[in-house]
Structure formats: structure tokens, C-alpha cells
Amino acid sequence: MQFDEMGLMTGKILFLLPGTACDYQTNFGAVLGRLSAKYHLVCVNYDGFDGSGLIFPDMITVTEKIERYIKENYDGKIDGAIGSSLGSSFVGQLIQRQNVHLDHGIFGSPDLDQSGKFSAWLQSKLVVPLLTSFTKGEKKKAKTREKLKRFFEMSDEMADTFMACFEKFSPESIRNEYYTDLLTYLQDDIHVEHTKAHFIYAAKMGKKYLNRYQKYFRDPEIRAFDMQHEQWLFGGDEYAVPVLKAIDEFMETPV
């Protein structure tokens, strides 16, 4: 596990937790500078995505390592954590398990999918090969680049950056991450005193995700944005600036 600390070291402590098959350098790269100017960032790369050669074990084992780091370095309490996509599952577990305390849990347009073992196995068999092979060969790379650019309004450079990220990690780590995320459940109506759940809702994902946010957390703060899944992280300032403003407001919300 990698925990890199940077930014305004006298600022509020904010953990950054990347999504599926990503490291924080790629996932948050477009906004790291602006977040660093305001917050004391702790940027996390999980086992299997940290360059150590280890294989990602499962979501709960990694959650326990994040909890241990917070206990050992921050006396078990931090100001906030942002989870990008799958990273939001870690935010949810940190809140639900109550082994450490977060004032603000910020969920970056997650799907929060949950399923049984057979369904998780089947989905992994279908999805993981796509994540690990769609950049193999120049023709596939060109098609993938165009899809990313069109769907997320990515630049050529940003599309190439994300494709390079997917290429460099072990298929076994990606499979374990994807599979165990589906098996890592959140309870309904989670409520922890003095913790506020905030959701960045990408409205183009559809209302079923909005319903999930309201199902799993009691009285969450939800901000809707007219964008695709996590588009604020790679779609330019049109999307990033309003979301960053919302994050600042989240972090100032009384708990």
C-alpha cells in the first residue's frame, strides 16, 4: 500500500481513493494541483496498484490497511475522504465499520453495485477481460481512444493516460478488485453521528444510482451534475470547476 502525503500540510486532511484499475496519479491527476492548494492530501494506491509487485487481495483487507494508517497517523480521525467510483466503496466501508472516524465521506458518482458470488464471478468473467485487453494492438487502442474521447469528452492526451494506466496492472489484481467490490456490501440507512455523506451525482448515469445513494445512507447531501460517470476528473474545467466548488462546500458543512 502506498500513502503519499502532499499539499497544504496545515489544511484539512483529505484522503483520495482511486477507482477500478487506477492509481491516484492517473485517477486524480487532473485535479491534484487544485486540491493540493487547499487540503492536506493523503493519496492512496492499493496493493496491486502501487508498484510493489503485490496482488490486490480483497476490499476488506485493503479497508483494514487504510483504517490502520488513519489510526497510526491521525489518531483514528480525519476530516474527509473522496472515493472515485470503486474508491467510494472504501469510503462507505470506513463510515459503516466505525473503526475510524470521517467528518465527511465524499462519493464520486459511484454505482455501488452489490451482488452474490455467482453473479460477481460471471460479471468478472465478462468485464475484466475487457479492462485488461482493450488496449492490446494498435487497432483496439485507436478504437478505445475514440470511445473515451467521445463519451467523456477526453483529450487525446487524457485518453492515452488512462489507457496506459489500465495496461500496467496485473489482470489478477484487477479481477480481485472488481470481484470483491461486488461482494462488499453496504447496509441500508447508514447513519454515524458527526459524519456526513456527500454524493457527486452524475445525472447522465440514471436515477437508479440516485435511489441507491438514498437507500444506503440516511439523509445524504446529493449534488447533481449534468455529466457522465466521474467526468469531472477527465472532462475539462466545464465539469471539474463546479465539482471542486461543491467539494469545498462539503468540507465546510457542519457535522
N, C-alpha and C positions, 0 to 999 in steps of 0.2 A: 504494500500500500504506500502511496505517495501523498504527503500532505505538504504543499508548498504555501508558505505564508508570504503575503505581499500587500502592497497598497498603503493606505493611510493607517499606520500602525496604532494611532490613537483613536481611530474610528470604531464604530460598532463592528462586532465580529460577525462575519457573514461567510458561511460555508457555501461552496459551489460544487454541486454534484452532477456530473455529466450523464448523458443518456446512453442508449444501446450502442455498443461497439465504438465508443468515442472516448478520447481523453479530454481533459478540461481545456488543453491548449487549443484543440480544434473546436470543441463544442461552444466555448465561451470566448473564443479568440477575438471576435468582432466587437465585444463589449468589455473586455477585461480592463482596458485602459480607463474607460469611464467609470466602471465600478471601483477600480483601484483608487481613483481620486477621492472617493467618499468613504470607503469602508476598509476595514482590516480584513482582507480576504484570506480564507483557508481553502485552497483549491485542491480537490481530491482526485486522484487516479486510483482506481480499484486494482486489486490483484488481477493480473492478466492483461491490464491496460496501462501498466506503469513502467514497462520496460524491464521488469525484474526477471522475466522468464517464467514466473509462476502462472498457474492456470486459475482463472476465476472459479471459486468454489461454489458458492450459493449466496443468495441475497441476505439471509440471516447472518451467516458468518461474517460477511462484509459489514453489515449493520453493526455487529458487535465490535468490530475493529474501529469503526467511526465513533461509537459510544466510548470506547476505551480511550481514544485520543482526546475526546472532549473532557472526560473525567481527569485525565492526567495533566492536561494543559490548561483547562479552563474551569476547573473545579466543578465540572458537570453541568455548566450553564453557558449558553451562547445567545447572542441577540437574534440570529436568524440563519436560515439555510434556504438556498434556492436549488430545486431539483429540476433539471431539464429532462422532460419526457420520462424515461425509466428512472432517472435520478429522483423524480418525485416520489417513487415508491420508497426510497430511503428516507425522505422527509416524513412520509406518512408513518413509517415504522418507528422513527425516532420519537415522534409525537405519541403514537399509540402505546409503545412499550414503557414509556415514562422512566427509563433508566437514566436519561439526561433531560435537561430542560431547554426548550427553544421558546423564546418570546414570539418569534414569527416564523411560521413554516410557509414558504412560497412555492407553489406548484406551477411549473411551467407547462401549460397546456398538455397535461398527461392524458393517456387513455385509461389508465388504472384498470386494465383488463385483469380478470381473475378466471381461473378455470381448474377443472380436475386434472389428474395426472395423464389420463389418456388423451384428452383434448390438448393439453400442453405439449405432450410428446408429438402429436400429429402436427400441431401448428409449427413446432420447432423443425420438424422434418420438411415442411413446406417453405418456411420463411428463411431459416438460417442459410440454406444453400444460396438463396438469392443475395443475401447480405454479403456472403463470402466469395461469390463468383461473378457478380455482375460487372466487375471491373477487369475481368480477365480477357485479354485480347483487345486490340485497338477498336474493332467494330463495336463491341459491347461498351467500351469506355465512352466512345463517341455518343452512343445512344443514351447511356446513363447521364452523361454530361448535359445533353439536351433536355432530358426529362427533369433533372434537377433545376436547370435554369428556367424552364417553362413553369414548373409547378410552384417553385419557391421564389422565383424572380432572382435567382442567384447570378452573380457574375461568373465569367469563365474561371477566374482565379479561385473564387469560393467553392465552386463545384469541384474543381481539381483537388482542393484542400480536403474536402470531405471524402472524395473517392480514395485519396491516398491514406486517409485515416482508416477506412474500412479494410484496406488491403494489408495493413501492417500487423493486425492482431490475429491470434490463433483462432481458427474455427471452433476449437473446443471451448475456449473462453467465451466466445460469442454465443455458442449453443447453451452453455451453462447459465449464462446471464439471462438470455431470453427465456429459457425453460423455467428457471427457478423464480423469475419475476412473476410468471403466470400463477405459480403456486404460493406466492407470498400474499396472504390475504390481509385486507383491512376490515375492521369491524364497521358496523353501521353506527352512525350518530356519535362519532368520536368527539369527546369534549374533555379538554385538560385545562384546569384553571390557570389563568395567566398565560395561556398560549393562544395565539390567533392564527387560523389557517386562511391563507390568501391564495386565490387561483387566478392565473392568467388564462382566460378562456379564449381560445382561438375559435371564433364563431363559425368559421368555414368547416370545422370538423363535424359539426352537427350537435343537436340538442341532447342526444343520448349521453354525451360526455358531461354536459352541464348537469343533467339529472344525477349522474354518478357523484359528482362533487358534492351535491346537496344531500345525497344518500349517506355518504361515508363520514361527513363532518357536520356537526351542528353549527348552524349559523356562520358558514364561511363567508369571507369577503370575496366576491367574484367580480372581476373586471373583464368585460367583453371587448375584444378587438377584432376588427374585420380582417382576419388573416388566416393562413394555413397553420398547421401544427408547427410551433416553435419558429415561425417565420421571422420573428423579431431578432433571432440570433444570426440570420444569414440573408435577410431580405432588404437590407439597407436602412437608412435613417427614418424612412417613412414609417417603419414598424418599430425600430429599436427605440427611438426617442420617446414615444408615448409610453412604452412598456417600462423603460428605465425611470421615467417620471412616476409611474404607478408603484414601482419597487421602492422608490424613496418615500412615497406616501405610506406604503405598507409598513415600512420600518419605523415610521414615526407614529403609527397607530397605538394608542394606549392599550395595555393588556391587563 
